[in-house]
Amino acid sequence: MKTGVLLVVVLALGALAGHFLLEDNGYVLVSFRGVVAEMSVPVAVFLLVLAYLAVRFAAWLWRVPRELGEATARARVRWAGRQATRGYIAIAEGKLAHGERLLTRGARRSGAPLMNYLAAARLAHQQNDASRRDGWLALAAQQEPAAQDAVLLAKAEMQMDDQAFDAALDTLTQVRERNPKHLQALKLLAALHWRRQDWRALVALLPTLRSMPPLPVEKLNRWTGDAFAGLLDDPTLDERAVGALWDEVPKGQRGDPRLVLARARALARCGAVSFAENEIRRTLGDTWDPGLIRFYGELQLPEVSQQLKNAEAFLKERPEDPDLLLTVGRLSYRNQLWGKARSYLEKSLAIRPSAETWEALGQLFQRIDDRDSAARAFQRGLALGNGSGRALQRAG
């Protein structure tokens, strides 16, 4: 623009110079609807220059309000940005209340008010002020109506942190009413059911989650295991109900030792002890698990001698396994093989002392009427349970 104005000024000056230097500087006649104007060429050029400058000036005046408004808006955004920066610095320094005030002071003028209000809501949440938190969330939703789901999801997360599970469920239900397959809402809902131990609701949700990656497989498997283990722990289940529930377990997880153990406990409660024993042995043949082998020793089978032989068969491959040694020690005790039971239990303790094994040994000493040894064994088991077993072992 500056170059154009300079060019016009040069032409105008040239025209004026020509007006004084030339004898005949030309003649211009303009006639419009009976109005006649006569002038020399330099004067006409000068008038044209004036008209051009007037038009440019008028255009500038037309743009001034808009440019002034844009400049003011930019200044407000910069100011809001500085407030947000100061706010985040205050948060980093641990001044949560001050950071919250700074973030919200310039929120409406910032380029991203939603983020300011969400951050302020989380700060209020950290200060245990649910009322102020919900106020900031409401303002966030007003600023960005398209972000309603994001605001509700953030609210649900904070409600879950407060263990306000019923309120979180209501919030997530609002999201799912608009978008039943919202992945983040489903993930939070599953986490909510898991924390509430609402195992049936969690099981109902898991197939949908498995069809919607990218939820980590490890988390899904853990939720599945927890849910079915919780359902199998119901003392009112009969054998048929246990079987029906097991049919719901995904095939890929039926070999999970934890679920096999939960099923075996349920079957044992129902009286199907032989079935439980068979399932445990079959699983241990494929996947060794300390919990399974310890529970195997607790099963009350009528053929306890055969149960001992089955357990001792595992010793060929695992002669130093302390859990297996505890189990065969217990089964030897039930078979009234006192010497063998003591040998197995003492070997288990030599490998890994535990309160459970000391208790089993104490019961053995009681049975053979060795009261002093029984008292020492119980004392050491109690000490291990209280976390002071090493000191007692050194003292002994």
C-alpha positions in Angstrom: 0.0 0.0 0.0 2.8 2.4 0.9 4.4 1.8 -2.5 1.1 2.6 -4.3 0.6 5.8 -2.4 4.2 6.9 -3.1 3.7 6.2 -6.8 0.5 8.3 -6.8 2.3 11.2 -5.0 5.2 11.0 -7.5 2.7 11.1 -10.5 0.9 14.1 -8.9 4.1 16.0 -8.4 5.1 15.2 -11.9 1.8 16.5 -13.2 2.2 19.7 -11.2 5.7 20.1 -12.5 4.5 19.6 -16.0 1.8 22.2 -15.5 4.4 24.9 -14.8 7.1 23.6 -17.3 4.9 23.1 -20.4 3.5 25.9 -22.4 0.5 23.9 -23.5 -0.4 21.7 -20.5 -3.5 20.2 -22.1 -7.3 20.7 -21.7 -10.0 18.5 -20.1 -13.7 18.9 -20.6 -16.1 16.9 -18.5 -19.9 17.1 -19.3 -22.4 15.1 -17.2 -26.2 15.8 -17.5 -25.8 19.4 -18.4 -23.0 20.1 -16.0 -19.8 21.1 -17.7 -16.4 21.3 -16.1 -13.3 22.6 -17.8 -9.7 22.2 -16.5 -6.2 21.6 -17.5 -4.7 18.1 -17.6 -2.5 18.7 -14.5 -5.4 19.9 -12.5 -7.5 16.9 -13.6 -4.7 14.6 -12.5 -4.4 16.4 -9.2 -8.2 16.0 -8.6 -8.0 12.3 -9.5 -5.2 11.8 -7.0 -7.3 13.6 -4.3 -10.2 11.4 -5.2 -8.1 8.2 -4.9 -6.7 9.3 -1.5 -10.2 10.1 -0.3 -11.4 6.7 -1.3 -8.5 5.0 0.4 -9.1 7.1 3.5 -12.8 6.2 3.6 -11.9 2.5 3.2 -9.5 2.9 6.1 -12.1 4.5 8.3 -14.5 1.6 7.4 -12.0 -0.9 8.6 -10.9 0.8 11.8 -13.7 -0.5 14.1 -13.2 -4.1 12.9 -9.4 -3.9 13.2 -9.7 -2.2 16.6 -12.1 -5.0 17.7 -9.7 -7.7 16.5 -6.8 -6.0 18.2 -8.8 -5.8 21.4 -9.8 -9.5 21.2 -6.2 -10.5 20.6 -5.1 -8.5 23.6 -7.8 -10.2 25.7 -6.7 -13.6 24.6 -3.1 -12.8 25.4 -4.2 -11.5 28.8 -6.2 -14.7 29.4 -3.2 -16.8 28.3 -1.0 -15.0 30.8 -3.6 -15.7 33.5 -3.7 -19.4 32.6 0.1 -19.6 32.6 0.2 -18.0 36.0 -2.5 -20.4 37.1 -0.6 -23.5 36.0 2.5 -22.1 37.7 0.6 -21.7 40.9 -0.7 -25.3 40.6 2.8 -26.6 40.1 3.8 -24.8 43.3 0.9 -26.5 45.2 -1.2 -23.3 45.4 -4.4 -25.0 44.2 -6.9 -22.3 45.3 -4.9 -19.5 43.7 -4.4 -21.5 40.5 -8.1 -22.2 40.3 -8.9 -18.4 40.6 -6.4 -17.5 37.9 -7.6 -20.2 35.5 -11.2 -19.1 35.8 -10.5 -15.3 35.9 -9.7 -15.3 32.2 -11.6 -18.4 31.1 -14.3 -16.6 29.1 -11.6 -14.6 27.2 -9.3 -17.5 26.5 -9.2 -19.4 23.2 -10.2 -22.6 25.0 -12.5 -21.8 28.0 -13.5 -25.5 28.2 -10.0 -26.5 29.2 -9.8 -23.8 31.8 -13.1 -24.8 33.4 -12.3 -28.5 33.3 -8.9 -27.8 35.0 -10.6 -25.6 37.6 -13.2 -28.4 38.3 -10.4 -30.8 38.9 -8.7 -28.4 41.3 -11.9 -27.9 43.2 -12.2 -31.7 43.3 -8.7 -32.0 44.7 -9.8 -29.5 47.4 -12.9 -31.7 48.2 -15.4 -29.0 47.2 -17.9 -31.0 45.1 -20.3 -28.0 44.8 -17.7 -25.7 43.3 -16.4 -28.5 41.1 -19.9 -29.1 39.7 -20.3 -25.3 39.1 -17.2 -25.2 37.0 -18.3 -28.3 35.0 -21.7 -26.6 34.3 -19.9 -23.5 33.0 -17.7 -25.8 30.8 -20.8 -27.4 29.3 -22.3 -24.0 28.6 -19.2 -22.8 26.9 -18.9 -25.9 24.6 -22.3 -27.6 24.1 -20.7 -30.0 21.8 -18.5 -31.2 24.7 -21.3 -32.3 26.9 -20.2 -36.0 26.9 -16.6 -35.0 27.7 -17.7 -32.9 30.6 -20.0 -35.6 32.0 -17.2 -38.2 31.7 -14.9 -36.0 33.7 -17.6 -35.5 36.3 -18.2 -39.3 36.5 -14.4 -39.9 37.1 -14.4 -37.4 39.9 -17.5 -38.8 41.4 -15.9 -42.3 41.4 -12.9 -40.8 43.1 -15.2 -39.6 45.9 -16.9 -43.1 45.9 -20.2 -41.4 45.0 -21.0 -44.5 43.0 -24.7 -43.9 42.6 -24.1 -40.4 41.3 -21.4 -41.6 38.9 -23.8 -44.2 37.6 -26.5 -41.5 36.9 -23.9 -39.4 35.1 -22.7 -42.2 32.9 -26.3 -43.2 32.1 -26.8 -39.7 30.7 -23.9 -40.2 28.3 -25.1 -43.6 27.2 -28.6 -42.3 26.6 -27.1 -40.2 23.8 -24.5 -42.6 22.7 -25.0 -46.2 23.9 -21.6 -47.4 22.4 -19.5 -44.5 23.8 -16.2 -46.4 24.5 -15.0 -44.2 27.3 -18.4 -44.3 29.0 -18.4 -48.1 28.8 -14.9 -48.3 30.2 -15.8 -46.1 33.1 -19.1 -48.0 33.7 -17.2 -51.3 33.8 -14.7 -49.8 36.2 -17.6 -48.5 38.3 -19.2 -52.0 38.4 -15.9 -53.5 39.3 -15.4 -51.1 42.2 -18.9 -51.6 43.5 -18.4 -55.4 43.1 -21.6 -55.5 41.0 -20.3 -58.6 39.3 -23.5 -59.5 37.4 -23.7 -56.0 35.8 -20.0 -56.2 34.9 -20.4 -59.6 33.3 -23.3 -58.3 31.2 -21.0 -55.4 30.0 -17.9 -57.4 29.2 -18.9 -58.9 25.8 -19.6 -55.4 24.4 -16.2 -54.2 25.7 -14.4 -57.1 24.1 -15.9 -56.2 20.7 -14.7 -52.6 21.0 -10.9 -52.4 21.0 -8.5 -50.9 22.1 -9.2 -51.7 25.7 -6.1 -53.6 27.1 -6.7 -57.3 27.1 -5.0 -57.6 30.5 -7.6 -55.3 32.1 -10.5 -57.2 30.4 -9.1 -60.5 31.7 -8.7 -59.2 35.2 -12.2 -57.8 35.2 -13.6 -61.1 33.8 -11.7 -63.1 36.5 -12.8 -60.9 39.3 -16.4 -60.9 38.1 -16.8 -64.6 37.8 -14.8 -65.4 40.9 -17.1 -63.1 42.8 -20.2 -64.7 41.3 -18.9 -68.2 42.1 -18.3 -67.2 45.7 -22.1 -67.0 46.3 -22.8 -69.6 49.0 -26.4 -70.1 47.7 -25.3 -71.7 44.4 -26.1 -75.3 43.8 -24.2 -77.6 41.5 -26.4 -76.8 38.5 -26.1 -73.1 39.1 -22.3 -73.5 39.3 -22.3 -75.3 35.9 -24.6 -72.7 34.3 -22.3 -69.9 35.5 -19.2 -71.7 34.3 -20.8 -71.9 30.8 -20.8 -68.1 30.8 -17.0 -67.9 31.4 -15.2 -67.1 28.1 -13.5 -70.3 26.8 -10.1 -68.6 26.7 -10.2 -68.1 30.5 -11.5 -71.4 31.7 -8.0 -72.5 32.3 -7.3 -69.6 34.6 -6.2 -71.2 37.9 -7.9 -68.5 39.9 -11.3 -69.2 38.2 -10.7 -73.0 38.5 -10.1 -72.5 42.2 -13.3 -70.4 42.6 -15.2 -73.1 40.7 -13.7 -75.9 42.9 -14.6 -74.1 46.1 -18.1 -73.6 44.8 -18.4 -77.3 43.9 -17.0 -78.4 47.2 -19.6 -76.3 49.0 -22.3 -78.0 46.9 -20.9 -81.5 47.9 -19.4 -82.2 44.5 -16.0 -82.8 46.1 -14.9 -85.5 43.7 -15.7 -83.4 40.7 -13.7 -80.5 42.2 -10.7 -82.7 42.9 -10.7 -84.0 39.4 -10.8 -80.5 37.9 -8.0 -79.3 40.2 -5.7 -82.2 39.2 -6.4 -81.7 35.6 -5.6 -78.0 35.8 -2.4 -78.6 37.8 -1.2 -80.9 35.1 -1.3 -78.0 32.6 -0.7 -75.0 34.9 0.9 -75.1 38.3 -0.7 -72.8 40.9 0.1 -72.5 44.6 -3.5 -71.7 45.5 -4.9 -74.8 43.7 -2.4 -77.2 45.3 -3.1 -75.8 48.8 -6.8 -76.1 48.4 -6.3 -79.6 47.1 -5.0 -80.5 50.5 -8.2 -79.0 52.1 -10.6 -81.1 50.1 -12.4 -83.7 52.3 -12.4 -86.8 50.0 -13.5 -90.2 51.3 -10.5 -91.9 49.7 -7.9 -89.8 51.5 -5.2 -92.4 50.8 -5.7 -92.0 47.1 -5.8 -88.3 47.5 -2.3 -88.4 49.1 -0.9 -90.6 46.3 -2.2 -88.2 43.7 -0.6 -85.3 45.5 2.7 -87.1 46.0 2.8 -87.8 42.3 3.5 -84.1 41.7 6.6 -84.3 44.0 8.5 -86.1 41.2 8.6 -82.9 39.2 8.4 -80.4 42.2 10.2 -81.9 45.2 11.1 -78.5 46.6 7.8 -76.8 46.2 6.8 -75.5 49.7 3.1 -75.3 48.9 3.0 -78.9 47.6 5.0 -80.1 50.6 2.4 -78.4 52.9 -0.4 -80.2 51.1 1.2 -83.7 51.2 2.0 -83.0 54.9 -1.6 -82.2 55.6 -2.8 -85.3 53.7 -0.3 -87.5 55.5 -1.6 -86.1 58.8 -5.2 -87.1 57.7 -3.9 -90.6 56.9 -2.3 -90.7 60.4 1.2 -91.0 58.9 2.7 -88.8 61.7 6.4 -89.2 60.8 5.8 -88.6 57.1 3.6 -85.6 57.8 6.3 -84.1 60.1 9.0 -84.6 57.5 7.0 -82.9 54.8 6.0 -80.0 56.9 9.5 -79.4 58.3 10.9 -79.5 54.8 8.4 -77.0 53.6 9.3 -74.7 56.5 13.0 -75.1 55.7 12.3 -73.8 52.2 9.9 -71.1 53.1 8.6 -70.5 56.6 4.9 -69.6 56.8 2.3 -69.1 59.5 0.1 -71.6 57.8 2.7 -74.4 57.8 3.8 -73.7 61.4 0.1 -74.0 62.4 -0.2 -77.4 60.6 3.0 -78.6 62.3 1.6 -77.4 65.7 -1.6 -79.4 65.1 0.5 -82.4 64.3 2.5 -82.1 67.6 -0.7 -81.7 69.5 -2.1 -84.9 67.9 1.0 -86.8 69.0 0.8 -85.2 72.5 4.0 -83.2 72.2 2.7 -80.1 73.9 5.9 -78.1 74.2 6.8 -78.5 70.5 3.2 -77.6 69.6 3.4 -74.4 71.7 6.6 -73.4 70.0 5.2 -74.1 66.6 2.1 -72.1 67.2 4.1 -69.3 68.7 6.3 -69.1 65.6 3.3 -69.2 63.3 1.7 -66.4 65.3 5.0 -64.4 65.2 5.2 -64.9 61.4 1.6 -63.7 61.1 2.5 -60.6 63.0 5.6 -60.0 60.9 8.2 -60.9 63.5 9.1 -64.4 62.4 12.7 -63.7 61.5 13.6 -62.5 64.9 12.0 -65.5 66.5 13.9 -67.8 64.1 17.2 -66.2 65.0 16.3 -66.4 68.7 15.5 -70.2 68.3 
